Amino acid sequence: MNSPHNNPTDIALRNALQSLAADIAHHHTPPPASAVWLRSQRRARQRAIARATLPLRIMSLISLITAAAAAAFAYQSSTISTAIPSTARLVLNWSVPTLALLLTAAGLLIHASRNETKLGARS
């Protein structure tokens, strides 16, 4: 009885595929296991850094939003009614924008130090 796997066409196809697979294996060797392991360790470290710096990124965003709100408040407070004494008006006009600028500066310093750490880690 003739088996379907003994068909001359199937045998020729099987031999051609085995030859192609041997040729590919000869010319395209897989990377060493140590390189794969190092790459996965690097990815895991990058994910851990991203997870650890999330609060810093959030604070940077909050500081930018606060700076925008302070600018809007400073613009609006420049039109405060004259019913408020001039000293209180001066404090209102400068305290909120100053606080916002300090928060913005702190956020930018955190952002810059984080980028400096990244640059130092690459070299």
C-alpha positions in Angstrom: 0.0 0.0 0.0 1.3 3.4 -0.9 1.6 5.9 2.0 0.7 9.5 1.4 4.1 10.6 2.8 6.0 8.5 0.2 4.7 10.5 -2.7 7.7 11.7 -4.8 6.3 15.3 -4.7 6.1 15.3 -0.9 9.6 13.8 -0.6 11.0 16.5 -2.9 9.2 19.3 -1.0 10.5 17.8 2.3 14.0 17.7 1.1 13.8 21.3 -0.3 12.4 22.6 3.1 15.1 20.7 5.0 17.8 22.2 2.8 16.3 25.7 3.2 16.2 25.3 7.0 19.8 24.1 7.1 20.9 27.0 5.0 19.0 29.5 7.3 20.4 27.9 10.4 23.9 28.1 8.9 23.7 31.8 8.0 21.5 33.1 10.8 22.5 31.9 14.1 20.5 32.9 17.2 22.0 35.5 19.5 23.9 34.2 22.5 21.8 33.6 25.6 23.9 36.1 27.6 22.9 38.9 25.1 19.2 37.9 25.3 19.5 37.9 29.2 21.2 41.3 29.3 18.6 42.8 27.0 15.8 41.5 29.2 17.6 42.8 32.3 18.0 46.3 30.6 14.3 46.3 29.8 13.3 45.4 33.3 15.5 48.1 34.7 14.0 50.7 32.4 10.5 49.7 33.4 11.5 49.9 37.1 13.0 53.4 36.6 9.8 54.5 34.7 7.7 53.2 37.6 9.9 54.8 40.2 10.0 58.2 38.5 6.3 58.4 37.9 5.7 60.6 41.0 8.4 63.0 39.8 6.8 63.2 36.4 3.4 63.9 38.0 4.9 66.6 40.2 6.5 68.2 37.1 3.2 68.3 35.4 1.5 69.7 38.5 4.1 72.4 38.7 3.5 73.4 35.1 -0.2 73.6 35.6 0.3 75.6 38.8 2.5 78.1 36.9 -0.2 78.5 34.3 -2.8 79.0 37.0 -0.5 81.5 38.8 -0.1 83.5 35.6 -3.8 83.6 35.2 -4.3 84.6 38.8 -1.6 87.3 38.5 -3.4 88.7 35.5 -6.8 88.6 37.2 -5.4 90.0 40.5 -4.0 93.0 38.7 -7.6 94.0 38.3 -8.6 93.5 42.0 -10.9 96.1 43.4 -9.5 99.1 45.2 -11.6 98.1 48.2 -8.7 95.8 49.3 -6.0 97.7 51.1 -2.9 98.2 49.0 -0.6 96.1 51.3 -3.0 93.1 51.1 -3.3 93.6 47.3 0.5 93.6 47.0 0.7 90.4 49.0 -2.0 88.8 46.8 -0.4 90.0 43.6 3.0 88.5 44.4 2.6 85.5 46.8 0.7 83.2 44.5 2.8 83.8 41.4 6.0 83.5 43.4 4.9 80.2 44.9 4.0 78.9 41.5 7.3 79.9 40.1 9.1 78.2 43.0 7.1 75.0 42.3 7.9 75.3 38.6 11.6 75.7 39.3 11.5 72.7 41.7 9.8 70.6 39.0 12.3 71.7 36.4 15.2 70.9 38.6 13.8 67.4 39.3 13.3 66.9 35.6 16.8 68.1 34.8 18.4 65.9 37.5 16.5 62.9 36.2 17.8 63.5 32.6 21.3 64.0 33.9 21.1 60.7 35.7 20.0 59.0 32.5 22.9 60.5 30.6 25.3 59.4 33.3 24.0 55.9 33.1 24.6 55.6 29.4 28.2 56.4 29.5 
